[in-house]
Amino acid sequence: MKVLTGKVVSSKQAKTVVAEVERFFRHPMYEKRMRRTKKYQVHTDQEIKLGETIRFVETRPISKNKRWKVVEAK
């Protein structure tokens, strides 16, 4: 079961927040540290505000784009 940590960038939808997960990796040729971000639509029943850090876990498909569920909001 995958668990990710991300920052909430949108909370306008009902029972859904959009979380942005940032990862770092080393470029294979130039060996510079690079940053990549990816956005996930996450299901939630609680009130989560913009800018909060959340942990979310992989789950069964809830809708077309939602396959993640909030575990805890920090």
C-alpha positions in Angstrom: 0.0 0.0 0.0 1.5 3.3 -1.1 1.5 6.3 1.3 2.4 9.7 0.1 2.8 13.1 1.7 1.8 16.3 0.0 0.7 19.9 0.3 -2.9 20.9 -0.5 -3.1 23.3 -3.5 -6.8 23.2 -4.1 -9.9 22.5 -1.9 -12.7 23.9 -4.0 -14.4 20.6 -4.8 -16.8 18.7 -2.6 -15.1 15.9 -0.7 -12.0 16.3 -2.8 -8.7 18.1 -2.4 -5.8 18.4 -4.8 -2.4 17.6 -3.3 1.0 18.3 -4.8 3.8 15.8 -4.1 7.4 16.9 -4.6 10.2 14.5 -5.3 13.9 14.9 -5.9 16.1 12.8 -8.2 19.6 12.9 -9.6 19.9 13.6 -13.3 21.4 10.5 -15.0 24.0 12.3 -17.1 24.7 15.6 -15.3 24.1 14.3 -11.8 22.3 17.5 -10.7 19.5 17.2 -8.2 16.2 18.0 -9.9 12.8 18.6 -8.5 9.6 17.2 -10.0 6.0 17.7 -8.8 2.9 15.8 -9.4 -0.7 16.5 -8.4 -3.1 13.9 -7.0 -6.9 14.2 -6.4 -7.5 12.9 -2.9 -10.8 11.9 -1.3 -11.6 13.4 2.1 -14.6 13.7 4.5 -12.9 16.3 6.7 -12.4 20.0 6.3 -8.9 20.5 4.9 -7.6 24.0 4.2 -5.3 25.3 1.5 -1.7 24.9 2.3 -2.1 22.1 4.8 0.2 19.0 4.7 -1.6 15.7 4.4 -0.7 12.0 4.2 -2.8 10.0 1.9 -3.0 6.3 0.9 -3.8 4.4 -2.3 -7.3 2.9 -2.4 -9.8 1.5 -4.8 -11.0 3.8 -7.6 -13.6 6.2 -6.1 -14.2 8.2 -9.4 -12.5 8.7 -12.7 -9.5 10.5 -11.3 -9.6 9.7 -7.5 -7.6 6.7 -6.3 -6.3 8.2 -3.0 -7.8 8.8 0.4 -6.6 11.1 3.2 -5.1 9.3 6.3 -4.2 12.3 8.3 -4.0 16.1 8.0 -1.1 17.8 9.8 
